[in-house]
Amino acid sequence: MEYKFTTANFEAEVLQSDIPVLVDFYANWCGPCQSMAPIVESMAKKYEGKVKVGKCNIDDEMELAQRYQVMSIPTFIIFKDGNIIDTTVGLMDSEELESKLEGLL
């Protein structure tokens, strides 16, 4: 299941999560973000129950984008125990993203 992260649920779903969380900061108008969407969706299915995988629309959630200094999209931030452990900006292939998620397990 792919999560939708918002200002309202970020604390509970991401920072207080008992499993690692991958947050995809994106926008609907962003071409590279659209290219990453099917990869992110497949990772959400593959790692369900092991890693929370979800998206945060920067146009709807500007406060979160500012808080985590998202300057370019897509930006992928991995949280574990409420802390940022990895940040990647831009396109990546499914193998690279999968490698990052495997490193969490």
N, C-alpha and C positions, 0 to 999 in steps of 0.2 A: 504494500500500500504506500502510495506517495502522499506525504503529509503536506499540508499548507500551513506555513508558519506566518504568524501575524504578531503585532505588538501585544495583542491580548493573550496569546497562548505561548509566546516565546520562552518565558521564564519556566513554565511547567513542562513544555514539550522538549525544549532544547537544553536549557541550563540545569534543570533538575532531572534530566533523563538518566535512567540507570544503565543505558546502553549508549554507545557512541552515536553521534548525529552528524549527518552531512546536510548542510544547508546550501542550496543553489540560489544565489541572489541573481534575479533575472528581470527582464521586462518583455512584454508581449511584442514590442516593436523591434526587438534586437534579433538580427539574423543569426549570429553565432549562438545565441540562447536557444533559438528554435532548433538549430542543428543539434544541440546537446539534449534537448527534451526527451527524445526516445531513449538515449543512453541512460539518462537519469531515471527514467521510468523503469527501464529493465533492471537497473541496480536496486531500485526500491523493491521490486518483486523478488529478486535473487537473495537479497540480504534481510528480508522481512523477519523480524524477531531478533536479529543480530545487530543491525545498524538501522537507525531511523533515517530515512532519506526523504527529503522534502524540499519545497521551493518557497522562496520569499520574493514577492513581486515588489521591486524597489519603488515603483510608482505609487503603489498603495501603502507601502510601509517605509516611507522616507526616514522616519526616526531610527528604524533598525539599520538601514543602509548607512546612515550617518554614524551611528554608534559603532559600527564595525568597519568604518572607513572604506566602504565600497566605492571605489572611484571609477572602475571599469567593470563591464559585465560581459559574459557571465563571471561571477566570482563564486568559488566554492570554498566554504569554510567548514572544517571538521572540528566538532566539539567533543570533548570527553571529560566527564566529571565537571562540567560547567566551564571548562577552559578550552581556549583555542589551541589545537595541536597542529593544524595544517591549514594553509591558505593557498589556493591556486587561482590565478586569473587567466581567463581565456579558454579557448577550445582545448580539449584533450580527447584522445580516443578511449574506447571502452576499456581497453587493456590497462591504460594508465590509471583510470579512475578505479577500476577493479583492484589494481595493485595497492592503491591507497587504502581501500576499504579492507582488503585482506590483512594489511598491516595492523589494523585495529583489533583483529580477532586473536 
